[in-house]
Amino acid sequence: MLHFPQYLSDPTEKAKFFEFLRSLDLDNCDFTVKLADFGMAKEIMPGQMTATCAGTPLTMDPDCLKEQKYTAKADLFSLGVLLF
């Protein structure tokens, strides 16, 4: 199970953090997402599954965390976590 960092384990602090995120008004922001490949990427075809897990556990797809096979959708999951 994934947990907030220690400083966000207090419900009051967590509420303040989410209030801050809401105050950013991201709907009206123009931003670019840049992804980095640290030599761990590999090409897979649509629908193809892989089992190589590497990366940051806080943003990993649940299937990868369970050491199960996963598709390219796992990358979209990780991006969604980062954007959230």
C-alpha positions in Angstrom: 0.0 0.0 0.0 1.3 3.5 -0.9 1.3 6.2 1.8 1.7 9.9 1.8 5.1 11.1 2.9 5.5 11.5 6.7 4.7 15.2 6.7 1.3 14.5 5.0 0.3 11.7 7.4 -1.6 14.2 9.6 -5.2 14.7 8.2 -5.0 18.5 8.8 -1.7 18.8 6.8 -3.1 16.6 4.0 -6.2 18.8 3.8 -4.0 21.9 3.6 -1.9 20.2 0.8 -5.0 19.4 -1.3 -6.4 22.9 -0.7 -3.1 24.3 -2.0 -3.4 22.1 -5.2 -6.9 23.3 -5.8 -5.8 26.9 -5.5 -3.4 26.5 -8.3 -6.3 26.6 -10.9 -4.6 24.2 -13.2 -7.5 24.3 -15.7 -6.2 27.7 -16.9 -2.5 26.8 -17.0 -0.5 26.0 -20.0 2.1 23.4 -19.3 4.2 20.7 -21.0 4.8 17.3 -19.7 8.4 16.1 -20.1 9.3 12.5 -19.5 12.8 11.3 -19.0 14.2 8.0 -20.0 17.1 6.9 -17.8 18.0 4.0 -20.1 15.3 1.8 -18.8 12.7 2.2 -21.6 11.8 -0.6 -24.0 9.5 -0.6 -27.0 6.4 -2.8 -26.7 3.6 -3.2 -29.3 0.0 -2.3 -28.5 -1.6 -5.1 -26.4 1.8 -6.7 -25.8 2.6 -7.4 -22.2 5.9 -7.1 -20.3 7.1 -7.9 -16.8 10.2 -5.7 -16.5 9.6 -3.4 -13.5 11.8 -0.4 -12.9 11.0 3.1 -11.6 9.7 4.9 -8.6 7.3 2.8 -6.5 5.1 5.8 -5.6 4.1 6.2 -9.2 4.1 2.6 -10.4 1.2 0.8 -11.8 -0.4 -1.7 -9.3 0.3 -4.7 -11.6 4.0 -3.8 -11.7 4.1 -3.4 -7.9 2.6 -7.0 -7.7 5.3 -8.2 -10.1 2.7 -9.2 -12.7 2.8 -8.6 -16.4 1.5 -5.2 -17.6 0.8 -3.3 -20.8 1.9 0.2 -22.0 -1.2 1.5 -20.1 1.0 1.2 -17.0 2.9 4.3 -18.2 -0.3 6.3 -18.5 -1.2 5.3 -15.0 2.2 6.6 -13.8 1.7 9.8 -15.7 -1.7 10.2 -14.2 -0.3 9.8 -10.7 2.3 12.5 -11.4 -0.3 14.9 -12.7 -2.7 14.3 -9.8 
